[in-house]
């Protein structure tokens, strides 16, 4: 006998409470301390486990004949504190048994014992089997608290306990054939789920049970995330519809949503619940939005991914889920961002200044953070101390001191910025200027000898100036601090594999010229029709003619004609004349006119140059930029 067996629910509860307060001991350490295995044998088992993480260490030691199951239980009881339950004589709670279907309890060899405070105590031979506990939590939607059962005692105890609550265990046992399920794609997983759903529906169940399909569903979610990352997807949208309508999953790739798969309506609750479990959200709360984060490496070793999860309650008491993939990314070198040579040279010059403010502006998802990190990588040298405050930290690079803000605990961008100023910085990057306080501190920091980089949600470079002045910035201080504003958009890039070109027609050239010259100063000789057209032909022409580029679609781009994205850039460098206009409160139109006169190109103009170079199409440029 290992220790005294527990036969009373109140004794079990107090023993489990006591076990939860015990210091964490690994099963290998427990076995070594009891003299059941040597350190050499443990190291050998750990080396084997590296090859197959799916087998728990205790089970692996049993398979290697280094310990018996009885030895394993001795370690679990004496060193890890798990209480030993007399499962044949313990009065199991009927409500607890109903939380886990009999078929699953028999397959996993677990016996639900008692339900209390949102927790479910279960007896199992090896409480260290984390995958089994996760599967039980997924189905029961409760916190699972494991206890020990004597080796070989569970099979009969499970059958007897479920018989007492009226379960026809003999009929179900006849159906319990072992399931071998190793699908390789999301498609085969969906087929398995639909087949299971239809077969159970034929038996007259209104809502089919999921105990035979939950493994498939867990694998499906993992496969879906791996597929999304492999395809370069930024967001996964899971949309639930009322009635018998199928659940839809869509991927956002290159800025556009694309259908990925559909699932039977009977799996929407289980799918949402599984995702909530993965990011430790409240499963029972369906009325309010929730935010969380999934560390995907916990569920799929070898995939270093994080996903930011948002749940949104919809009508008919349903929920949608949107997951943003945050891959552990490295900064793109500044020279590879696809900027025009003059914009690149001007931005580098601004980044080399010892103090001042550089802003990158645009809507959500326009690549602002990527550009700022590329700019930081250009000046990231051991001689500089660079602090960044981000929400969340998506791109990492050595040498940067990166901080993630958390508004829930009042750790905001403004508070991070104040803290940085006491930490001897050379360069400060603030993820976003969201309020007057952050803007005010950023301006002060840039005037006191620091280079400050940040982002803002505005449409164009000149509008950024008026937006910040409207937020209450002092025009003189702000004009003195501002070095440059880079407005940015992302457009879909033509597929290089199937891109074709032909001489452009007169109508197409006139359309490009009309769009390009629309905002140019009429009295500037650099912006006459002939001067602009001659410049284009010199830079982009072939045999004296401009080309029209198109991609009909191929296997590489999934017949869309587009593959990847490219940036459009509008860089306004603050000169003496522009600084004077900012100090006198000039409107955005005046700032734009002056900046164009000094060589700035608008987003639309930069886009047209990329159309001429065969990077994208005019439709893409028009869809993402104002005239």
C-alpha positions in Angstrom: 0.0 0.0 0.0 1.3 3.4 -1.0 -0.4 5.5 1.7 -3.8 5.8 3.3 -6.6 5.6 0.7 -9.2 8.4 0.6 -12.9 7.4 0.6 -14.7 10.7 1.6 -15.2 13.7 -0.6 -14.4 16.3 2.1 -11.1 14.4 2.9 -10.3 14.5 -0.8 -10.9 18.2 -1.2 -8.6 19.1 1.8 -5.9 16.7 0.5 -6.1 18.3 -3.0 -5.9 21.8 -1.5 -2.8 20.7 0.4 -1.2 19.2 -2.7 -1.8 22.5 -4.7 0.3 24.3 -2.1 3.2 21.9 -2.3 6.5 23.0 -4.0 6.7 21.8 -7.6 8.7 18.6 -7.9 9.5 16.9 -11.3 8.7 13.2 -11.6 12.3 12.4 -12.5 13.7 14.2 -9.4 11.1 12.4 -7.3 12.2 9.0 -8.6 15.9 9.7 -8.1 15.4 11.0 -4.6 13.6 7.7 -3.7 16.4 5.7 -5.2 14.1 4.1 -7.8 16.3 5.3 -10.7 19.8 6.6 -11.0 20.8 10.0 -12.5 22.3 8.2 -15.5 19.1 6.3 -16.2 17.1 9.5 -15.9 19.4 11.3 -18.3 19.1 8.5 -20.8 15.3 8.6 -20.6 15.3 12.4 -21.0 17.5 12.1 -24.1 15.0 9.6 -25.6 12.1 12.0 -24.7 13.7 14.7 -26.9 12.9 12.5 -29.9 9.2 12.0 -28.9 7.7 14.7 -26.7 4.2 13.0 -26.8 5.2 10.3 -24.3 5.3 11.6 -20.6 8.6 10.9 -18.8 7.0 8.5 -16.3 5.4 6.4 -19.0 8.7 6.3 -20.9 10.5 5.1 -17.8 8.0 2.3 -17.4 8.4 1.3 -21.1 12.1 1.2 -20.6 11.6 -1.2 -17.7 13.5 1.1 -15.4 10.5 1.4 -13.0 7.2 -0.3 -12.4 3.9 1.5 -12.4 3.8 0.9 -8.7 7.1 2.7 -8.3 5.8 5.6 -10.3 2.7 5.9 -8.1 4.9 5.8 -5.0 6.8 8.8 -6.3 3.6 10.6 -7.3 2.1 10.0 -3.8 5.1 10.6 -1.5 7.1 13.2 -3.3 4.5 15.1 -5.3 1.7 14.8 -2.8 -1.1 13.5 -5.0 -3.8 11.9 -2.7 -4.6 8.2 -3.4 -8.3 7.5 -3.8 -10.0 4.1 -3.2 -12.0 4.3 -6.4 -14.0 1.2 -5.7 -15.4 2.6 -2.5 -15.4 6.4 -3.2 -19.0 7.8 -3.5 -18.7 9.5 -6.9 -20.8 12.5 -7.6 -23.4 12.0 -10.4 -23.0 15.6 -11.6 -19.2 15.1 -11.9 -19.7 11.9 -13.9 -22.1 13.7 -16.3 -19.3 16.3 -17.1 -17.2 13.6 -18.8 -18.9 11.2 -21.2 -18.4 7.5 -20.4 -16.8 6.8 -23.8 -14.1 9.4 -23.0 -13.6 8.3 -19.4 -13.1 4.7 -20.5 -10.7 5.7 -23.3 -8.6 8.0 -21.1 -8.9 5.8 -18.0 -10.1 8.5 -15.7 -12.9 8.6 -13.1 -14.7 11.9 -12.3 -15.1 12.0 -8.5 -16.5 15.3 -7.2 -17.4 18.8 -8.5 -16.7 21.9 -6.4 -16.0 25.6 -7.0 -15.7 25.3 -10.8 -13.2 22.4 -10.4 -13.6 18.7 -11.2 -11.5 16.2 -9.3 -10.7 13.1 -11.3 -8.8 9.9 -10.4 -6.2 8.7 -12.9 -3.1 6.4 -12.7 -0.7 9.2 -13.8 -1.7 12.7 -12.9 1.3 14.1 -14.6 -0.2 13.4 -18.1 -0.8 17.0 -19.2 -2.4 16.1 -22.6 -5.1 14.0 -20.9 -5.9 16.8 -18.4 -6.1 19.4 -21.3 -8.5 17.1 -23.2 -10.7 16.7 -20.1 -10.7 20.5 -19.5 -11.7 21.0 -23.1 -14.7 18.8 -22.9 -15.9 19.6 -19.3 -15.0 23.3 -19.6 -13.9 23.1 -16.0 -10.5 23.2 -14.2 -9.3 19.6 -13.8 -7.7 18.6 -10.4 -6.1 15.1 -10.7 -5.8 12.5 -7.9 -4.2 9.0 -7.9 -5.9 5.7 -8.5 -4.4 2.4 -7.7 -2.8 0.6 -10.7 -5.4 -1.6 -12.4 -8.4 -0.5 -10.4 -9.9 2.1 -12.8 -11.5 0.0 -15.5 -14.0 -1.7 -13.2 -14.6 1.4 -11.1 -15.4 3.5 -14.2 -17.9 1.0 -15.4 -19.6 0.6 -12.0 -19.8 4.4 -11.4 -21.4 5.1 -14.8 -23.8 2.1 -14.4 -25.1 3.8 -11.2 -26.2 6.9 -13.1 -28.0 4.9 -15.8 -25.4 4.7 -18.6 -25.7 1.6 -20.8 -22.0 0.9 -20.6 -22.1 -2.5 -22.2 -23.7 -1.1 -25.4 -21.2 1.7 -25.5 -18.3 -0.7 -24.9 -19.3 -2.6 -28.0 -19.0 0.6 -30.0 -15.6 1.6 -28.6 -13.2 0.5 -31.3 -9.8 2.0 -31.1 -9.5 5.1 -33.3 -6.5 5.5 -35.5 -6.5 9.1 -36.8 -3.5 10.7 -38.4 -4.8 13.2 -40.9 -2.3 15.5 -42.5 -4.4 18.3 -43.8 -7.2 20.5 -42.6 -9.4 19.0 -45.3 -9.1 15.5 -44.1 -9.8 16.7 -40.5 -13.0 18.5 -41.6 -14.1 15.4 -43.5 -13.6 13.3 -40.3 -15.6 15.8 -38.3 -18.5 16.0 -40.8 -18.6 12.2 -41.2 -18.7 11.9 -37.4 -21.4 14.6 -37.2 -23.6 13.0 -39.9 -23.3 9.5 -38.5 -24.4 10.7 -35.0 -27.2 12.8 -36.5 -28.6 9.6 -38.2 -28.9 8.0 -34.8 -31.5 10.7 -33.8 -29.3 13.0 -31.7 -30.2 16.6 -32.0 -26.7 17.8 -31.1 -24.0 15.1 -31.6 -21.7 14.4 -28.8 -18.1 15.4 -29.4 -16.2 12.8 -27.4 -15.1 10.9 -30.5 -14.2 14.0 -32.4 -12.5 16.3 -29.8 -9.0 15.0 -30.7 -9.7 15.8 -34.3 -10.9 19.3 -33.4 -7.8 20.0 -31.3 -5.6 18.8 -34.2 -7.7 20.9 -36.6 -7.1 24.1 -34.7 -3.4 23.4 -34.5 -3.3 22.6 -38.3 -5.2 25.8 -39.0 -2.7 28.0 -37.2 0.3 26.2 -38.8 -1.3 26.6 -42.2 -2.0 30.3 -41.6 1.6 30.9 -40.6 3.0 29.0 -43.6 0.8 31.0 -46.0 1.9 34.3 -44.5 -1.5 35.1 -43.1 -1.9 38.0 -40.7 -5.3 37.3 -39.1 -7.6 34.3 -38.7 -11.3 35.1 -38.5 -13.7 32.5 -37.0 -17.3 33.4 -37.6 -20.3 31.7 -36.1 -23.8 31.8 -37.6 -27.2 31.0 -36.0 -29.2 27.8 -36.7 -27.7 25.1 -38.8 -25.5 27.4 -40.8 -21.9 26.3 -40.9 -19.1 27.9 -39.0 -16.8 29.8 -41.4 -13.0 30.3 -41.0 -11.3 33.0 -43.2 -7.7 34.1 -43.5 -6.5 37.6 -44.1 -3.6 37.4 -46.6 -2.0 40.4 -48.3 -4.7 42.6 -46.8 -7.7 40.6 -48.2 -9.9 38.0 -46.6 -10.0 34.5 -48.2 -12.2 31.5 -47.3 -10.2 28.7 -45.6 -12.7 26.1 -44.4 -16.2 25.6 -43.1 -17.3 23.4 -40.1 -20.6 21.8 -39.1 -22.7 24.1 -36.8 -22.5 21.5 -34.0 -18.8 22.3 -33.4 -19.0 26.0 -33.0 -19.2 25.9 -29.2 -16.4 23.3 -28.9 -14.1 25.3 -31.3 -14.6 28.6 -29.4 -14.2 26.8 -26.0 -10.9 25.2 -27.2 -9.5 28.5 -28.3 -10.5 30.2 -25.0 -8.8 27.4 -23.1 -5.6 27.9 -25.1 -5.4 31.5 -24.1 -6.8 31.2 -20.5 -10.0 33.1 -21.1 -13.3 32.6 -19.2 -15.1 29.9 -21.0 -18.5 30.7 -19.4 -18.4 34.4 -20.3 -20.2 34.9 -23.6 -21.8 38.4 -23.1 -18.6 40.5 -23.1 -15.6 40.8 -25.4 -12.4 39.2 -24.1 -8.7 39.5 -25.1 -5.9 37.0 -24.6 -2.8 35.6 -26.0 -1.8 32.0 -27.2 1.8 30.9 -26.8 1.5 28.3 -29.6 4.8 26.6 -28.7 3.0 25.1 -25.7 0.7 23.1 -28.0 3.0 22.5 -31.0 6.7 22.3 -30.0 8.9 23.8 -32.7 6.5 26.5 -33.7 7.6 29.8 -32.1 4.4 31.7 -32.6 2.2 34.0 -30.5 -1.4 34.8 -31.4 -3.3 37.8 -30.0 -6.9 36.6 -29.5 -10.1 38.7 -29.4 -13.5 37.3 -28.8 -16.6 39.3 -29.8 -20.2 38.5 -28.7 -22.6 38.4 -31.6 -26.4 38.1 -31.9 -28.2 34.8 -31.1 -25.8 34.3 -28.1 -22.9 33.4 -30.3 -19.3 34.6 -30.4 -16.7 35.3 -33.1 -13.0 35.0 -32.6 -10.2 36.9 -34.4 -6.6 35.8 -34.0 -3.7 38.0 -35.0 -0.5 36.0 -35.7 2.6 37.5 -34.1 5.5 35.6 -35.5 8.9 36.1 -33.8 10.0 38.5 -36.5 13.3 40.1 -37.3 13.6 43.7 -38.8 13.8 44.1 -42.5 17.0 46.1 -43.5 16.1 49.7 -44.4 17.4 49.3 -47.9 15.0 46.5 -48.6 11.8 48.3 -47.7 11.2 49.2 -51.4 11.6 53.0 -50.9 12.5 55.3 -53.7 16.2 56.3 -53.6 15.5 59.9 -52.7 13.0 59.0 -49.9 15.5 56.4 -48.6 18.4 58.9 -48.5 16.2 61.6 -46.8 15.0 59.1 -44.2 18.5 57.9 -43.4 19.6 61.6 -43.0 16.7 62.2 -40.5 17.6 59.0 -38.6 21.2 60.1 -38.2 20.2 63.4 -36.4 21.1 63.4 -32.7 17.7 64.6 -31.6 14.2 65.4 -32.9 11.1 63.5 -33.8 10.4 61.2 -36.7 6.8 60.0 -37.2 5.4 57.1 -39.3 1.7 57.4 -40.0 -1.0 55.4 -41.6 -4.0 53.1 -40.8 -3.8 49.9 -38.8 -1.9 47.2 -40.8 0.0 49.5 -43.0 3.4 48.4 -41.9 4.3 51.4 -39.6 5.9 49.3 -36.9 7.9 47.3 -39.5 9.3 50.5 -41.0 10.2 52.0 -37.6 12.1 48.8 -36.6 13.9 48.9 -39.9 14.9 52.5 -39.2 16.0 51.5 -35.7 18.1 48.7 -37.1 19.9 51.3 -39.3 21.1 53.2 -36.2 21.3 50.3 -33.7 24.9 50.4 -32.7 26.6 49.6 -29.4 27.2 53.3 -28.8 23.5 54.1 -28.6 21.0 53.2 -25.9 17.6 52.5 -27.6 14.4 52.1 -25.5 11.1 51.0 -27.1 7.5 50.9 -25.7 5.2 48.7 -27.8 1.8 47.0 -27.7 2.6 44.2 -28.3 6.3 43.6 -29.0 6.1 42.0 -32.4 9.6 42.5 -33.8 12.7 41.9 -31.7 16.3 42.8 -32.4 19.5 42.6 -30.2 20.6 45.8 -28.6 17.1 47.2 -28.1 15.6 47.4 -24.6 12.0 46.6 -25.5 9.0 47.1 -23.1 5.4 46.0 -23.6 2.8 48.4 -22.2 -0.3 47.2 -20.4 -3.1 49.7 -20.0 -5.0 47.3 -17.7 -2.4 48.0 -14.9 -2.0 51.7 -16.0 1.3 51.0 -17.6 0.7 53.3 -20.6 2.8 54.7 -23.4 3.0 58.0 -21.5 4.2 56.4 -18.3 6.7 54.3 -20.3 8.0 57.4 -22.0 8.5 59.2 -18.6 10.3 56.1 -17.3 12.6 56.0 -20.3 13.6 59.7 -19.8 15.1 58.6 -16.4 17.0 55.7 -18.0 19.7 57.6 -19.9 18.3 57.0 -23.5 19.8 58.1 -26.8 16.8 57.0 -28.9 13.2 56.3 -27.8 10.5 54.5 -29.9 6.9 54.9 -28.7 4.6 52.4 -30.3 1.8 54.9 -30.8 0.8 58.5 -29.8 -2.7 58.0 -28.6 -3.3 61.1 -26.4 -2.2 64.6 -25.6 0.0 63.5 -22.7 2.0 61.1 -24.8 2.4 63.6 -27.6 3.5 66.3 -25.1 6.2 64.1 -23.4 7.4 63.0 -26.9 7.9 66.6 -28.0 9.7 67.5 -24.7 11.9 64.4 -25.0 12.9 65.3 -28.6 13.8 68.9 -27.5 16.0 67.7 -24.7 18.5 65.8 -26.8 16.8 62.5 -27.7 15.7 61.1 -31.0 12.1 60.1 -30.7 10.2 57.8 -33.1 6.5 57.0 -33.0 3.4 56.2 -35.1 0.0 57.9 -35.5 -3.2 57.1 -37.3 -3.5 59.8 -39.9 -4.1 59.8 -43.7 -1.1 61.8 -44.9 2.1 63.5 -43.8 0.7 67.1 -43.8 -2.4 66.0 -41.9 -0.3 64.6 -39.1 1.0 68.1 -38.3 -2.5 69.6 -38.1 -3.8 66.6 -36.0 -1.0 67.0 -33.4 -1.6 70.8 -33.2 -5.3 70.1 -32.7 -4.3 67.8 -29.8 -2.9 70.9 -28.1 0.8 70.9 -29.0 2.6 74.2 -28.8 3.3 75.1 -32.4 6.8 76.5 -31.8 8.0 73.5 -29.7 6.4 71.0 -32.1 7.9 72.7 -35.2 11.3 72.8 -33.6 11.2 69.1 -32.7 9.7 67.6 -35.9 12.3 66.2 -38.4 10.2 64.1 -40.8 6.8 62.5 -41.3 6.5 59.3 -43.3 3.0 58.3 -44.4 2.7 54.7 -45.6 0.3 52.3 -47.2 0.6 48.6 -48.4 -0.5 47.5 -51.8 -0.5 44.0 -53.3 2.5 43.2 -55.3 2.2 41.7 -58.9 3.3 38.1 -59.0 6.8 37.9 -60.5 6.3 34.4 -61.8 3.5 35.3 -64.2 4.0 39.0 -64.7 3.7 40.1 -68.3 4.1 43.5 -70.0 3.1 45.3 -73.2 3.5 48.9 -74.5 1.1 51.2 -72.7 -1.7 52.8 -74.7 -2.1 56.6 -75.0 -5.2 56.4 -72.8 -3.4 54.6 -70.0 -0.5 57.1 -70.1 -2.9 60.0 -69.9 -4.7 58.3 -67.0 -1.4 58.0 -65.1 -0.4 61.6 -65.9 -3.8 63.0 -64.8 -3.5 61.1 -61.4 0.1 62.2 -60.9 -0.3 65.9 -61.8 -3.6 66.3 -60.0 -2.1 67.9 -56.8 1.1 69.4 -58.3 1.7 73.2 -58.2 0.6 74.4 -61.6 3.3 77.1 -61.9 6.2 74.7 -61.2 8.2 73.8 -64.4 9.1 70.5 -62.9 5.5 69.4 -63.0 4.6 70.1 -66.6 3.1 67.2 -68.6 6.1 67.0 -70.9 8.7 67.1 -68.1 7.0 64.4 -66.0 6.5 62.1 -69.1 10.1 62.5 -70.3 11.3 61.6 -66.8 9.2 58.5 -66.7 10.4 57.3 -70.1 14.0 57.9 -69.1 13.6 55.9 -65.9 11.0 53.2 -66.7 10.7 53.1 -70.5 11.8 50.3 -72.9 12.9 51.4 -76.3 11.5 54.8 -75.6 8.0 53.5 -74.6 6.3 53.1 -71.2 5.1 49.5 -70.3 1.8 48.3 -68.9 2.4 45.4 -66.5 -0.1 42.7 -65.6 -0.2 39.2 -63.9 -2.8 36.8 -65.2 -2.3 34.4 -62.3 -0.5 31.1 -61.8 0.0 28.3 -59.3 2.5 30.3 -57.3 0.1 33.1 -56.6 -3.0 30.8 -56.4 -4.3 32.4 -59.6 -4.8 35.8 -58.0 -2.1 37.6 -59.9 -0.7 39.0 -56.7 2.0 37.7 -54.3 3.2 39.6 -51.3 2.9 43.4 -50.6 4.9 46.5 -51.3 4.9 49.9 -49.6 3.8 53.3 -50.9 5.6 56.2 -49.1 5.0 59.9 -48.6 8.0 61.5 -46.9 7.8 65.1 -45.7 11.1 66.4 -44.5 10.6 69.5 -42.3 12.6 72.4 -43.8 13.0 75.9 -42.6 10.0 77.1 -44.7 7.8 74.2 -43.6 8.8 74.9 -39.9 7.7 78.5 -40.3 4.3 77.4 -41.7 3.8 75.0 -38.8 4.6 77.8 -36.3 2.0 80.0 -37.9 -0.7 77.3 -37.8 -1.0 76.7 -41.6 -3.6 74.3 -42.9 -2.7 70.8 -44.3 -3.3 72.0 -47.9 -0.7 74.8 -47.5 1.8 72.4 -45.9 1.3 69.9 -48.8 1.7 72.5 -51.5 5.0 73.7 -49.9 6.3 70.1 -49.4 5.5 69.2 -53.0 7.4 72.3 -54.1 10.4 71.0 -52.1 10.3 67.5 -53.8 7.9 65.5 -51.7 5.7 62.9 -53.5 2.2 62.0 -52.3 1.2 58.4 -51.7 -0.7 58.4 -55.0 2.3 59.7 -56.9 4.7 57.2 -55.3 2.2 54.5 -56.2 2.1 55.5 -59.8 5.9 55.3 -60.0 5.5 51.7 -58.7 2.9 51.0 -61.3 5.4 52.2 -64.0 8.0 49.9 -62.5 5.7 46.9 -62.6 5.4 46.5 -58.9 1.6 46.9 -58.6 -1.5 48.1 -60.5 -3.2 51.4 -60.7 -6.4 49.9 -59.1 -4.4 48.8 -56.1 -2.9 52.3 -55.7 -6.2 54.0 -56.0 -7.8 51.6 -53.5 -5.3 52.6 -50.8 -4.5 56.3 -51.4 -6.4 59.5 -51.7 -6.2 61.6 -55.0 
